[in-house]
Amino acid sequence: MELTRATDYALRGILYLSMQPRDSLSVISEIASQMDIPEGFLARIFQNLAKSGLIRSHRGKKGGFSLSKPPAEIDMKTVIEAMEGPIHLNRCLDGFNVCSRESLCPLHEVWERIQNDVTDTLAQTNFEELARKSAARMTKKS
């Protein structure tokens, strides 16, 4: 499984917003520059994230973007699924195409265990924690 570039950029954009003071607004050009993301691409990504309810778009001369809830309440799994849809490592786990070999196939339980480990880790990793780690790393480089 490999995340799309758009999802990687979405995660970086949410991380940037998580590092900003609560209720502050950030503009696309600033986020793109700081997180090394093409500005036009980030604008389209942020439209998608705003539609999914993860961020807010504030219009006007002093507009910009902010998180829709505290960073501690936004996890990596939610952002990834907002961009890519539900996470399935193998199509036999998608819930729609029930595998006729599930009861016979030892691979199914391995895929299921791996998928559960991945999704649990992503769901337990919130952006408050990631922002704190990022700030600590930036402090060490200074």
C-alpha positions as CSV (number, residue, x, y, z in Angstrom):
1,M,0.0,0.0,0.0
2,E,1.3,3.4,-0.9
3,L,-0.4,6.7,-0.1
4,T,-1.0,9.1,-3.0
5,R,1.0,12.3,-3.1
6,A,-2.3,14.2,-2.4
7,T,-2.7,12.3,0.8
8,D,0.9,12.9,1.9
9,Y,0.3,16.6,1.2
10,A,-3.0,16.5,3.1
11,L,-1.2,15.1,6.1
12,R,1.5,17.7,5.9
13,G,-1.1,20.5,5.6
14,I,-3.0,19.3,8.6
15,L,0.2,19.0,10.6
16,Y,1.1,22.6,9.7
17,L,-2.3,23.8,10.9
18,S,-1.9,21.7,14.0
19,M,1.3,23.6,14.9
20,Q,-0.4,27.0,14.7
21,P,-2.1,28.8,17.6
22,R,-5.7,27.9,18.1
23,D,-8.1,30.2,16.1
24,S,-5.3,31.5,13.9
25,L,-5.7,31.4,10.1
26,S,-3.1,30.3,7.7
27,V,-3.0,31.0,4.0
28,I,-2.3,28.5,1.3
29,S,0.9,30.2,0.1
30,E,2.4,30.1,3.6
31,I,1.4,26.4,4.2
32,A,2.7,25.4,0.8
33,S,6.0,27.2,1.3
34,Q,6.6,25.9,4.8
35,M,5.6,22.3,4.0
36,D,7.2,22.1,0.5
37,I,3.9,21.5,-1.3
38,P,2.9,22.9,-4.7
39,E,0.5,25.8,-4.0
40,G,-2.2,25.0,-6.6
41,F,-2.2,21.3,-5.6
42,L,-2.6,22.2,-1.9
43,A,-5.5,24.5,-2.7
44,R,-7.4,21.6,-4.3
45,I,-6.5,19.3,-1.4
46,F,-7.7,21.8,1.1
47,Q,-11.0,22.1,-0.7
48,N,-11.5,18.4,-0.3
49,L,-10.5,18.6,3.4
50,A,-12.9,21.4,4.0
51,K,-15.7,19.4,2.4
52,S,-14.9,16.5,4.7
53,G,-15.1,18.8,7.7
54,L,-11.5,18.5,8.8
55,I,-10.6,22.1,8.2
56,R,-12.5,25.4,7.8
57,S,-12.1,27.8,5.0
58,H,-12.4,31.4,6.0
59,R,-13.1,33.8,3.1
60,G,-12.2,37.4,2.7
61,K,-9.2,39.7,2.8
62,K,-8.0,38.2,6.1
63,G,-9.2,34.7,5.3
64,G,-7.3,31.5,5.4
65,F,-7.6,28.0,6.8
66,S,-7.9,26.5,10.3
67,L,-8.6,23.2,11.8
68,S,-12.3,22.4,12.5
69,K,-11.5,20.9,15.8
70,P,-8.5,20.6,18.2
71,P,-5.5,18.7,16.8
72,A,-5.9,16.1,19.5
73,E,-9.3,15.1,18.0
74,I,-7.9,14.6,14.5
75,D,-6.0,11.4,13.7
76,M,-4.1,10.2,10.7
77,K,-6.6,7.5,9.8
78,T,-9.4,10.1,9.5
79,V,-7.2,12.3,7.2
80,I,-6.1,9.4,5.0
81,E,-9.7,8.1,4.7
82,A,-10.9,11.6,3.8
83,M,-8.5,11.6,0.9
84,E,-8.5,7.9,-0.2
85,G,-11.6,6.3,1.3
86,P,-11.6,3.3,3.6
87,I,-8.2,1.6,4.1
88,H,-8.1,-1.9,2.7
89,L,-4.8,-3.7,2.3
90,N,-6.5,-6.4,0.1
91,R,-9.8,-6.5,-1.6
92,C,-10.9,-9.5,0.4
93,L,-11.1,-7.1,3.4
94,D,-13.2,-4.4,1.8
95,G,-16.5,-5.7,3.2
96,F,-18.3,-5.6,-0.1
97,N,-16.6,-8.5,-2.0
98,V,-16.9,-11.2,0.6
99,C,-14.2,-13.7,-0.2
100,S,-15.6,-17.2,-0.8
101,R,-12.3,-18.6,0.4
102,E,-12.2,-16.7,3.7
103,S,-12.8,-19.7,5.9
104,L,-10.2,-21.8,4.0
105,C,-7.5,-19.2,3.2
106,P,-4.8,-18.6,5.8
107,L,-3.9,-15.4,4.1
108,H,-7.1,-13.7,5.0
109,E,-6.4,-13.7,8.7
110,V,-2.9,-12.4,8.1
111,W,-4.2,-9.6,6.0
112,E,-6.9,-8.8,8.5
113,R,-4.3,-8.7,11.4
114,I,-2.0,-6.4,9.4
115,Q,-4.8,-4.1,8.4
116,N,-6.1,-3.9,12.0
117,D,-2.6,-3.1,13.2
118,V,-2.1,-0.3,10.6
119,T,-5.6,1.2,11.1
120,D,-5.3,1.1,14.9
121,T,-1.9,2.8,14.8
122,L,-3.2,5.5,12.4
123,A,-6.3,6.0,14.6
124,Q,-4.2,6.4,17.7
125,T,-1.8,8.9,16.2
126,N,-3.4,12.4,16.6
127,F,-2.1,15.7,15.3
128,E,-1.5,17.2,18.7
129,E,1.1,14.5,19.3
130,L,2.6,15.0,15.8
131,A,2.8,18.8,16.2
132,R,4.5,18.4,19.5
133,K,7.1,16.0,18.0
134,S,7.6,18.3,15.0
135,A,8.2,21.3,17.3
136,A,10.7,19.4,19.3
137,R,12.6,18.4,16.2
138,M,12.6,22.0,15.0
139,T,14.0,23.1,18.3
140,K,16.8,20.6,18.2
141,K,17.9,21.8,14.7
142,S,18.1,25.4,15.9
